[in-house]
Amino acid sequence: MRKSKYSKEFKDSTVQLILNDGESVVKVAKDLGLNTKTLYHWVTIYKKAHNIPIRDINSSSKESDNEELKRLRRENKILKQERDILKKAAAYFAKETL
């Protein structure tokens, strides 16, 4: 059996960055110089050990991607409206000061 070069504490704290702080696996792996597959494996083991539901990457990520896209489109629409209002207000106040 091969001895891990990373301590349990290191693995757990790394997984906590992903689960609690919302960091992406890819970003954390890059920042720490880890293999992405290894980090996904650590997350899976941690979730199993702590009875945290494990989502099926193939099915639920598609759904959540679509939900995120809808949310971002709504947010983009609102931001464009706010920008247009601010442009009109700036033009109005610029005319008053002349």
C-alpha positions in Angstrom: 0.0 0.0 0.0 1.3 3.4 -0.9 1.6 6.1 1.7 0.0 9.4 0.8 2.3 12.4 0.6 -0.4 14.7 1.8 -1.7 14.7 5.4 -5.4 14.1 6.2 -5.5 17.7 7.6 -4.2 19.1 4.3 -6.7 17.1 2.2 -9.6 18.2 4.5 -8.7 21.8 4.5 -8.3 21.8 0.7 -11.7 20.2 0.3 -13.1 22.8 2.7 -11.9 25.5 0.3 -14.1 24.0 -2.4 -17.2 23.1 -0.3 -17.4 26.0 2.1 -15.6 28.9 0.3 -17.1 28.1 -3.2 -13.7 27.8 -4.9 -13.6 25.7 -8.0 -11.7 22.4 -8.0 -9.8 23.5 -11.1 -8.7 26.8 -9.5 -7.7 25.2 -6.2 -5.8 22.4 -8.0 -3.9 25.0 -10.1 -3.2 27.2 -7.1 -1.8 24.3 -5.0 -0.1 22.5 -7.9 -2.3 19.4 -7.6 -3.8 17.1 -10.2 -7.5 18.0 -10.8 -8.5 14.3 -10.8 -6.8 13.8 -7.5 -8.7 16.8 -6.0 -12.0 15.5 -7.3 -11.2 12.2 -5.7 -10.5 13.9 -2.3 -13.8 15.7 -2.5 -15.7 12.5 -3.3 -14.0 10.7 -0.4 -14.7 13.6 2.0 -18.4 13.8 0.9 -18.8 10.0 1.4 -17.2 10.1 4.8 -19.4 13.0 6.0 -22.6 11.8 4.3 -22.8 14.8 2.0 -24.8 14.1 -1.2 -22.7 13.6 -4.3 -24.2 15.1 -7.4 -23.9 13.3 -10.7 -21.6 15.5 -12.8 -23.1 14.5 -16.1 -26.8 15.1 -15.4 -27.0 17.9 -12.8 -24.2 20.1 -14.1 -26.1 20.4 -17.4 -29.2 21.5 -15.5 -27.3 23.9 -13.3 -25.5 25.3 -16.3 -28.9 26.1 -17.9 -30.2 27.6 -14.7 -27.0 29.7 -14.3 -27.3 30.9 -18.0 -31.0 32.0 -17.4 -30.0 33.8 -14.2 -27.1 35.6 -15.9 -29.3 36.6 -18.8 -31.9 38.1 -16.4 -29.1 39.9 -14.5 -27.6 41.2 -17.7 -31.0 42.6 -18.8 -31.4 44.4 -15.5 -27.9 45.8 -15.6 -28.4 47.1 -19.1 -31.6 48.8 -18.0 -29.8 50.4 -15.0 -27.0 51.5 -17.3 -29.4 53.2 -19.7 -31.2 55.0 -16.8 -27.8 56.3 -15.5 -26.9 57.5 -19.0 -30.1 59.4 -19.3 -29.6 60.9 -15.8 -26.1 61.9 -16.6 -27.2 63.6 -19.8 -30.0 65.4 -17.9 -27.7 66.7 -15.2 -25.0 67.7 -17.7 -27.6 69.9 -19.5 -28.6 71.6 -16.3 -25.0 72.6 -15.4 -24.4 74.3 -18.8 
